[in-house]
């Protein structure tokens, strides 16, 4: 299928040996086409590949790209270094991190954080001195996550250098770190003069299951602001504090619905199941926080199902999500509003109560106004949609397949990459049959190709490898740029909620090349080489990383 384009003069240069220095000279002179053509002559005549030379070609391209003055080229070099999964690419990422452009720094930091290496820790410490606050906060998160020996000191120093309004962001970092030194600071923060620092502290302790703070929380259940009472109520229930039951029963009668709901949720957790009826009654008044609370209450499914028919879209969306969490198969009837794209262009945003004890989703139509001025975070909204789809996977097998078929039939392209990945991971006969069915769907090239790619990865019998090669050949000049903004550490809904791009063909092309790199065979390697040689010149730096992965 491949047509190797060889320069006539090249054939004289090689017989059974290849001049590595000459190839690197051609790369240095930016004669990349000639370099690869000469290598391909060698490979063709000797019927073998030299992985050492291919590795040198890949690394040379990455080094050339990261040293460029062009931001797009630097970006694609960082992407290539990340895709390479090769420790040799560390220096490329380090160079990117040391660039002056903050977007390049952030991207490099994101990719570096995935590497287990002491040298990364040194760069994270260096990042704490960045003039850009978002980079310092990202580095603080990664240091805390790694429980680095200097993490607590670095994060505390940053907290004290920033204005007071930033202080509520820090308790979660200390709780994440969880060392004795970090917990000592948490003991101070839970008594901080700022109400929101105290609330965030208790919320972080809940998230990390620190029941050793229960005596302090119990005291604050009485002597605290109304917002703080919310999270204290929930903590008392979560940590099974039976001593707090009388106080919680009194607070369940509060005129403040959010305190009342938090107390009822806590009493339910403490075994007072009669409070479920009261929570359901509050949910039927269209209280969004109460509706979401039902997602944790066994036997609430019928109430939630009724609410999915409500005329208020906010009520329907939250009831449908809660029903999904309850793993009720009736959610199939209503899930389209959560997942499907229509003329309303619905976007989603998480909302929480002031006391952080309750959460819900806010549904926004961005079809008629500017999303930037309305502060609609579209990457976050899409990550939430992906979260909805991931939750659907935990329904019973056949129910999930029904949802998958609906998404295929109605061509919900933005969710197709994740949907196909979920079906691929299921590996059941019916899931594979569904992939095979839509690998031939007329008029839907994106769906067809993603299904073919999945079947290629699963090594199913059929023409799937050839279809992947055909897609690459057809789109070889498509530009692999336009990376999505990275969600900040406190916005991430899912661990993998960083997407390379929002351009469908671009994402698919990257996925196809990545699959070829995983195969590590001659045909796949030469497909990548042809793309470097003859495809879009900007792409060669990302493809160089995949070449490294293929020959590792």
PERA-V221226 format. One record per residue. N is the residue number from 0. RES is the residue in one small letter. PHI is phi as a letter, one per 30 degrees, with the letter a starting at -180 (999 if undefined). Layout:
BEGIN
<<N	RES	PHI> <N	RES	PHI>>
END
This chain:
BEGIN
<<0	x	999> <1	x	d> <2	x	c> <3	x	d> <4	x	c> <5	x	c> <6	x	d> <7	x	d> <8	x	d> <9	x	d> <10	x	d> <11	x	d> <12	x	d> <13	x	b> <14	x	b> <15	x	c> <16	x	b> <17	x	b> <18	x	d> <19	x	d> <20	x	d> <21	x	d> <22	x	d> <23	x	d> <24	x	d> <25	x	d> <26	x	d> <27	x	d> <28	x	d> <29	x	i> <30	x	c> <31	x	d> <32	x	e> <33	x	d> <34	x	e> <35	x	d> <36	x	d> <37	x	d> <38	x	d> <39	x	d> <40	x	e> <41	x	e> <42	x	d> <43	x	d> <44	x	d> <45	x	c> <46	x	h> <47	x	a> <48	x	c> <49	x	c> <50	x	d> <51	x	d> <52	x	d> <53	x	d> <54	x	d> <55	x	d> <56	x	d> <57	x	d> <58	x	d> <59	x	d> <60	x	d> <61	x	d> <62	x	d> <63	x	d> <64	x	d> <65	x	d> <66	x	d> <67	x	d> <68	x	d> <69	x	d> <70	x	d> <71	x	d> <72	x	d> <73	x	d> <74	x	d> <75	x	d> <76	x	d> <77	x	d> <78	x	d> <79	x	d> <80	x	d> <81	x	d> <82	x	d> <83	x	d> <84	x	h> <85	x	b> <86	x	d> <87	x	d> <88	x	d> <89	x	e> <90	x	d> <91	x	d> <92	x	d> <93	x	d> <94	x	e> <95	x	d> <96	x	d> <97	x	d> <98	x	d> <99	x	d> <100	x	d> <101	x	d> <102	x	d> <103	x	d> <104	x	e> <105	x	d> <106	x	d> <107	x	d> <108	x	d> <109	x	d> <110	x	d> <111	x	d> <112	x	d> <113	x	d> <114	x	c> <115	x	c> <116	x	a> <117	x	d> <118	x	d> <119	x	d> <120	x	e> <121	x	d> <122	x	d> <123	x	d> <124	x	d> <125	x	d> <126	x	d> <127	x	d> <128	x	c> <129	x	d> <130	x	d> <131	x	c> <132	x	e> <133	x	e> <134	x	d> <135	x	d> <136	x	d> <137	x	d> <138	x	d> <139	x	d> <140	x	d> <141	x	d> <142	x	d> <143	x	d> <144	x	d> <145	x	d> <146	x	h> <147	x	d> <148	x	d> <149	x	c> <150	x	d> <151	x	d> <152	x	d> <153	x	d> <154	x	d> <155	x	d> <156	x	d> <157	x	d> <158	x	e> <159	x	d> <160	x	d> <161	x	d> <162	x	e> <163	x	e> <164	x	d> <165	x	d> <166	x	e> <167	x	d> <168	x	d> <169	x	c> <170	x	e> <171	x	d> <172	x	d> <173	x	d> <174	x	d> <175	x	d> <176	x	d> <177	x	i> <178	x	d> <179	x	e> <180	x	d> <181	x	d> <182	x	d> <183	x	d> <184	x	d> <185	x	e> <186	x	d> <187	x	d> <188	x	d> <189	x	d> <190	x	c> <191	x	e> <192	x	d> <193	x	d> <194	x	e> <195	x	d> <196	x	d> <197	x	d> <198	x	d> <199	x	d> <200	x	d> <201	x	d> <202	x	d> <203	x	d> <204	x	d> <205	x	d> <206	x	e> <207	x	c> <208	x	h> <209	x	c> <210	x	d> <211	x	d> <212	x	c> <213	x	e> <214	x	e> <215	x	d> <216	x	d> <217	x	d> <218	x	d> <219	x	d> <220	x	d> <221	x	c> <222	x	c> <223	x	a> <224	x	d> <225	x	d> <226	x	d> <227	x	d> <228	x	e> <229	x	e> <230	x	d> <231	x	d> <232	x	e> <233	x	d> <234	x	d> <235	x	d> <236	x	d> <237	x	d> <238	x	c> <239	x	h> <240	x	d> <241	x	d> <242	x	d> <243	x	d> <244	x	e> <245	x	e> <246	x	d> <247	x	d> <248	x	d> <249	x	d> <250	x	d> <251	x	d> <252	x	c> <253	x	e> <254	x	d> <255	x	d> <256	x	d> <257	x	d> <258	x	d> <259	x	e> <260	x	d> <261	x	d> <262	x	d> <263	x	d> <264	x	d> <265	x	d> <266	x	d> <267	x	d> <268	x	d> <269	x	d> <270	x	j> <271	x	d> <272	x	d> <273	x	d> <274	x	d> <275	x	d> <276	x	d> <277	x	d> <278	x	d> <279	x	d> <280	x	d> <281	x	d> <282	x	d> <283	x	d> <284	x	d> <285	x	i> <286	x	d> <287	x	d> <288	x	d> <289	x	d> <290	x	e> <291	x	d> <292	x	d> <293	x	d> <294	x	d> <295	x	c> <296	x	c> <297	x	d> <298	x	j> <299	x	c> <300	x	d> <301	x	d> <302	x	d> <303	x	d> <304	x	d> <305	x	e> <306	x	d> <307	x	d> <308	x	c> <309	x	d> <310	x	d> <311	x	d> <312	x	d> <313	x	d> <314	x	d> <315	x	d> <316	x	d> <317	x	d> <318	x	d> <319	x	d> <320	x	d> <321	x	d> <322	x	d> <323	x	d> <324	x	d> <325	x	d> <326	x	i> <327	x	d> <328	x	d> <329	x	d> <330	x	d> <331	x	e> <332	x	d> <333	x	c> <334	x	d> <335	x	e> <336	x	d> <337	x	d> <338	x	c> <339	x	d> <340	x	d> <341	x	b> <342	x	d> <343	x	d> <344	x	h> <345	x	d> <346	x	c> <347	x	b> <348	x	b> <349	x	d> <350	x	b> <351	x	b> <352	x	d> <353	x	d> <354	x	d> <355	x	i> <356	x	d> <357	x	b> <358	x	b> <359	x	a> <360	x	c> <361	x	c> <362	x	c> <363	x	b> <364	x	c> <365	x	c> <366	x	d> <367	x	b> <368	x	b> <369	x	d> <370	x	d> <371	x	d> <372	x	d> <373	x	c> <374	x	h> <375	x	c> <376	x	d> <377	x	d> <378	x	d> <379	x	d> <380	x	e> <381	x	d> <382	x	d> <383	x	d> <384	x	d> <385	x	d> <386	x	d> <387	x	e> <388	x	d> <389	x	d> <390	x	d> <391	x	d> <392	x	d> <393	x	d> <394	x	d> <395	x	d> <396	x	e> <397	x	d> <398	x	d> <399	x	d> <400	x	d> <401	x	d> <402	x	d> <403	x	e> <404	x	d> <405	x	d> <406	x	d> <407	x	d> <408	x	d> <409	x	c> <410	x	h> <411	x	d> <412	x	e> <413	x	e> <414	x	c> <415	x	d> <416	x	e> <417	x	d> <418	x	e> <419	x	d> <420	x	d> <421	x	d> <422	x	d> <423	x	d> <424	x	d> <425	x	d> <426	x	i> <427	x	d> <428	x	e> <429	x	d> <430	x	d> <431	x	d> <432	x	d> <433	x	d> <434	x	d> <435	x	d> <436	x	d> <437	x	d> <438	x	d> <439	x	b> <440	x	d> <441	x	d> <442	x	i> <443	x	b> <444	x	d> <445	x	d> <446	x	d> <447	x	e> <448	x	d> <449	x	d> <450	x	d> <451	x	d> <452	x	d> <453	x	d> <454	x	d> <455	x	d> <456	x	d> <457	x	d> <458	x	h> <459	x	d> <460	x	d> <461	x	k> <462	x	d> <463	x	d> <464	x	d> <465	x	d> <466	x	d> <467	x	d> <468	x	d> <469	x	d> <470	x	d> <471	x	d> <472	x	d> <473	x	d> <474	x	c> <475	x	d> <476	x	c> <477	x	d> <478	x	d> <479	x	c> <480	x	b> <481	x	i> <482	x	d> <483	x	d> <484	x	d> <485	x	d> <486	x	d> <487	x	d> <488	x	e> <489	x	c> <490	x	c> <491	x	d> <492	x	d> <493	x	b> <494	x	e> <495	x	c> <496	x	d> <497	x	c> <498	x	c> <499	x	d> <500	x	a> <501	x	c> <502	x	c> <503	x	e> <504	x	d> <505	x	d> <506	x	d> <507	x	d> <508	x	d> <509	x	d> <510	x	d> <511	x	d> <512	x	d> <513	x	d> <514	x	d> <515	x	d> <516	x	d> <517	x	d> <518	x	d> <519	x	h> <520	x	c> <521	x	e> <522	x	d> <523	x	d> <524	x	d> <525	x	d> <526	x	d> <527	x	d> <528	x	d> <529	x	d> <530	x	d> <531	x	d> <532	x	d> <533	x	c> <534	x	d> <535	x	e> <536	x	e> <537	x	d> <538	x	d> <539	x	d> <540	x	d> <541	x	d> <542	x	d> <543	x	d> <544	x	d> <545	x	d> <546	x	d> <547	x	d> <548	x	d> <549	x	d> <550	x	c> <551	x	d>>
END
